[in-house]
């Protein structure tokens, strides 16, 4: 559908009605050290090509602050670039590309990534599958066997889906990590920005630092006081570190609803982003703590990206153009 719309020229026609004001794009890692399919990221080359292509197609790169001023006109559609979790490669690989294109960006940072106390089960699982050809996950009652990449990708997706049904299951991976000699702290040190690096990045004129909870916890699974503490502690930590207000937030896993939105607003955040896919519309001015984002991965062609940010899906559900909770 996306390719047909792009190559037939329909996408540009659709954009006039269904693209809203623009889109927030969501990224995680920007690196090519890991096999595609075992990472939620994109390669530096993909990222460079995407930004160059977006500019040639007339999309403007603007900051989240400019998005939230709600002054953008439909004829001046934008993309705003966001990155979750605070990966070190966002600076090493993405920042030079962002500088070349003059593209503002937001990094949403969980406290525990910086303090090296995060439990990044998704990175640990990737390391486990790359290291071992036979993986037992006792809590699932499952054994995964395969030396080829296709089988490892399938195992990664199966285990991730199982955890996604109840994020408390993430800790069931600990025995497999220990048996394989995988250190969560070493993963934190390798992949995430430290205090010094984050503080330096916060002074960059293109950068905005946002909150992402203390431990990357799924907020809906927590009691209200626990969820509030996750949100408030994270903001306090980041503001103390970067010495400037931190007023934007991303829900870990996109896990949110009206309760979580109320908690985030109550802690003084001006905006919060979800993982619900869709463009930004003027009506989102009334829903600043339920902003949709469009996740980008390197398996997508420019035609697909163009279709997604131009609102091609709006043709299928015209009554649900404004995505909130």
N, C-alpha and C positions, 0 to 999 in steps of 0.2 A: 504493500500500500504506500509506504513512504517513498520507495524508489519510483513508483509510477507517478506519484504526485510531484516529485522533484523533477524528473526528466521530461514530464509533459508540461511543466510550467504551472501546474495547478497550485503548487505549494505557495508561490508568491501571491496568488489570488486569495487563497485561504488565509494567509497571514493577515490580510486587511481586516478580517472579521474575527479570527479565533486566536491570534497571538497575544491578545491583551496588550499591556504596556511593555512587556519583556519577560525575561525568565531569570531565575536564580539557578545556576548550574552547580552541581555537587560533585566534588572530587575527593579522593582519599590519597593514596600513594601516587607519586609520579616517578616511576623507576622501571627499568627493564632488566633487573637482576633476577626476577622470578618469572617462571613460565606463565604466559597468558592463560587465564582460566583458573589459576590458583592465587589470584590477587584481585582485589577490588579496585585496582589502580589502572593508570594509563602510562604509556612510555613517554619520555621527553619528546621524542619525534612526533608521536601522535598529538601531544599537547601543543607543540609548536605549529603543526599543520592545522590543527583545529582553530587556534586563535587567528592565524593568518587568514584562513578561509572565512571565518566569521566576519572579520573586518572587511574582506572583499565583498561580502554579501550585504554590507550596510548595517550590521549590528554594532551598536556603540557599547564600549566597556565603561561601566560606571560603578561607583562605590555603593555599598549598602546604605550609607547615609543619604546619598542622592536618591536611591530608590525610595527611602522612607520619607522623603520630602514630598512625594506624590505629585511632583510637578511635570513628570514626563508625559509628553503628548504621544498619541498613537503613531504619529508619523516619525517619531524618534525612538524606535524600539531599542531596548538595551539587553545586554546580558551582564549579570553580576556573578563573579566567580567566587565560590566558597569551597573550603577545604576542611574536612573533619579530622580530628584526633591529634594533629600536631606532629606529623611525620617529618623527620629530619630532611628527607628528600624534597619536601616542599620548598625548602630553602636552597639546597644544593642543586636541584634540577629544575624546579618550576620557577623560582624567583628570577633567574636571568631571562627566561622567556617572558615572564610577566613584565619585566622592565623594558624589554625590547618593544613590547606592544603598548606600554603605558597603561596596563590593565590593573585597576584596584582589585583587592581581594580580601577575603575574611578567612581567618583561621580560628576554628572552634576547638578549644583546648580543655581536656579533662585534667584536673589537678594531678591525678595519680600517674599520668604519663610523664609529667615533668619530674615528679618525686621518685619515679621508678617503682611505684607500688601498683601500677596498673596490671590487670590480669587480661592481657590481649589474647584471648583464646583463639581468635581467628588467625593470628600470626603463628601461634604455637601449633595449631592444627596444620597449617601449611608446612611448617618446618618438620612436623612429625611425618607427614605423608611423603615429603621429599626424601626424608632420611630412611624410612622403613618401607619395605614392600609388603609386609604383613602387619596390620594394625588391628588390635583388639580394643573395642570400647565396651567394657564389661557392663556398664549401666544400660547400654542399648541391647546387650545380648548379641552383639554383631562383630564379625571379623571381616576386614576388608583386605583383599589380596590383589596385588597388581604392581608390576614394575613399569608399565608404560604410562605416559602422561594422561591419556584418556581415562584410564581406570582411576588414577589418582584424583583427577578433576571430579569424576563422578562420586568418589568417596567423600571428597571435600564438600560437595553440594549436599549429599545425603546427610552427613553429620551436621552441617550448618543448619539445614532445614529442621533437623531434630531439636537442636538447641533453640532455634527460633520459635519453636512451639512453647518453650518455657525457658527463659534465659537463665534460670537457676541451674539448669543442667550443664552450663558451661564448666562448672567445677568438677563434673564427672570425668573430664579429660585429664585431670591431674595425675592419676596413676599412670596413664599412657605417656604423659610428658616425662614423669620421673623415670620410668623404665627406659625411655629413649635418651635420657641424659639432657633433656631440654630445660634450660633455665629461663624462667619467665623474666627475671631481673636482667639477664643478659640480652633478651629480646628487647626489653624496654630501652636499654642503653644503646643498642644498635640502631633502633628504628625511630626513636622519638627525640624531639628537641629537649635540651636541658634548660635550666633556669637562665644561664648566661646567654644561650642562643636565642631563647624566646624574648628575653628582655631587649637584646639588640634588634631583633626583628620588629618588635613593637614600635621602634622609632622610625621605621621605614615609612616614607610618605605614602606608599601604596597600600600599606597593611592596616587592617583592623583586627583586633584580637577579641574573640567572643568566648563565652562560657559553654561548657559541655558536661557539667556535673563534676563531682569529685572523683568518682570511680567508674564513670561510664555505665552507670546503673540504669536499667529499664525503669523509668519512674512510675509507671502504672502498677508495677509489682510491689511498690513500697507503700507503707503507711504515710499519711499526709506529713507528719512531722519528720519522718526519714527523708521523704522526697524534698521537703523544704530545706532540710539541712544539706543535702547533696547540692542543691542549687545555690544556696547562700554561701556555703563554705568555698565553693569553687569561685564565685565572684570575688569574695574577699581575698582569696589567695592570689588570683590574677591581678587584681587592682594593686595589691601590695607589691607585687613583682614588677609590673610595668609602669606603676605610678601614673595611671590615667584611668578614667572611667571605663568599665567594661559593661556595655549596655545591650549587647546582642547575644543570643543564645541558640544552641541547636540541641534538639532532643536526641539523646543516644538511641540508636536503632530507629529513629523516627517514632519512638514509642510515646504517644501523647493523645490527649483528649481535652475536653473543656476543663477538667480538674487540674491537669498539668499546666494548661495555659494560664489559669487563674493563679497558680502558685508562682509561675515564672513572672507574671505581671506584678504580683505582690512583692517580689524581691527587687523590683525596680528596673527590670529589663524592658527596653523599648520595643524589642522584636524577638521573635523566636521562629526558627525554621524547622520544617518537618521533612519527611521523605515522600510525602504525597506528591505525585507527579502532576504538574500543570504550570501554566504561565501565571504571571502576576497581573491582576486586574485592578482598576481603580477602587473596586469594592473592598479589596484587601486592606484599605485604609482602616476599615472597621474591624479587621481581623489580623492585627499586626503580630499576634502570637500564634498564628496558624498559617504561616507563609509556606506555600508549596515550593518544591525544588525539583529539578530534573537531573537525575543521576546520569553521569556519562561514563561509559566504559569503552575500551579500545577495540572492542569487536564491532562497534557501530561505524557505519560509513557516514560521510558528510551528508548524504541524502537522508539518512535516518535522523541524524541530529537536527538538520534543518526542518524536517517534518515534525519532530517532537516540539521544538521551540516555536514553530509557526502555528501550532494548535491543530494539526491534522486530526488528532483524536477527537477534537470538538465536533467534527462532522458526525461522529458516531453517537455522541452524547451531548447534543447541543443544549440540553436543559441543565447540564452539570458543568458548565464552563468554569465557574468560580470554585476552585477546590479549597475547602477549609478542613474541618475535622473529618 
